[in-house]
Amino acid sequence: MIQSVGGLRVDNPVTQTDGTIFLPVICNVSGLDTVTVKPTMLNSALVVRKIATKCRKDSIQLQIVTCVVDNKHTSITKGVYLGRMKKGSYLVQYLNPDGSVVKLREIEIK
C-alpha cells in the first residue's frame, strides 16, 4: 500500500538534547504527495494512527498503521522517536502486514 500512495522516505536520524533519537519518516497515506514514487491510489478516508517500530540488534523495522479519518490524526507522518540507542549502523526496513520486509536504507547512530 505504501508504494501506491507515494512511497516512504527515511532521512538521517537526529540526536535530541536528552540523548534520544528521532528518526524522520516521511509518508502521506492520502496519496496526494509524491514522496519517493508517483502515487497511483488516493485514500481520502485513511490517516496515520502511528508508526510502529521494532528495534532489533542491527535493524529498525517500521510499519505505518492507519485508521479511518478522525480528529486526532493526520495523513502525513513526520517521524518517530526511537529512545536511546547504541551507536552504530542500523538497517531500516519497512515491515509489511504479511511479515515480509523491504530494505529502505542504512543509517548511522552517532
N, C-alpha and C positions, 0 to 999 in steps of 0.2 A: 504494500500500500504506500509506503513512504516514497518510493520512486515515482509512483503515479501522481502524487501531489506536489512534486517539485524537488524531492530529494532532501538530504540531511547533510549538514556540514559541521565538522568539529574543528574549532580553532584551538590555538595554543592555550594551555592551562595558565591560570592566573593564581599566584600565591597571595592570599589575603594577609593583612597585617597580623592576624592571630595565628598564622601558620597553616590555616586550612586551604584547600584547593578548590577553586571554582573552574569548571570546565565549560566553556562556551559551546553550546549545541544549538545550531540554527536550523529551524524547520518551520513550515507553515502548513498544517494539515488541511487548510481550506482549499489548497490548490490554486491560490491566486498569485503566488510568487514562484519565480524560478530560483531555487537555491543552488542545486548542482545540475539539474536537468529540467527541461521544459515540462510543466505539468500536463498530464493527459486526462485528469479527472478533477472535478470540483466536489467539495464536501461542505456545503453550507450548514449542515446540521451537526458537525463534529468540532469539538475543541479538545485541547490537550489537558488531561486531568493531571498527569505527572510524567516525569521522566524516571523510569525505574532503572536502577543501576545495580550491577553485581560486580564488585571488585574482587578479582582473583589475584593470585601471586604475581602474575606479569601481564594481566589483561583487565580491561574495564569493558563490561558489556552494558549497552544502553538499550532501552526499549521505550518507545513513545506510547503511552497509554492514553487512549482517547475516551471521551464520553459525549453524550448528547449536549448540545448548547445549553448553557446555564449562565447565571450572572456572576459566577465565581472564577471562571476560566476563560482563556483566550485560545485562538488557533495557532498562535505563534510561540515558539519556545525561545528562550534566551540562554539557558544553560542549567547546570546542575552543580550543587555543592557536593564534593566528594569527601569532605572532612580532612583529617590529617593522613597523609600518605608518605610512604618511604620514598626517598629519592631513587630515580632510575627511569628506565624506559618501560612504557606500557603500550600494549596493542589495544586500540579502541575498536570495538566490534559492535555492530547492530544485531540485537537478538530478535529474530523473527518469532511470531507466535507459535510456529511449528517446532521451535527449538534450534533451528539452523542459525548460523551466524554469518554475517557479512563483514569483512575487514573494511574499516573506514580509514584508519591511519595509525601511525605510531606517534606517541607523544613522549616528552621528557619532563619529568618532575624534578625540579632543581632545589 
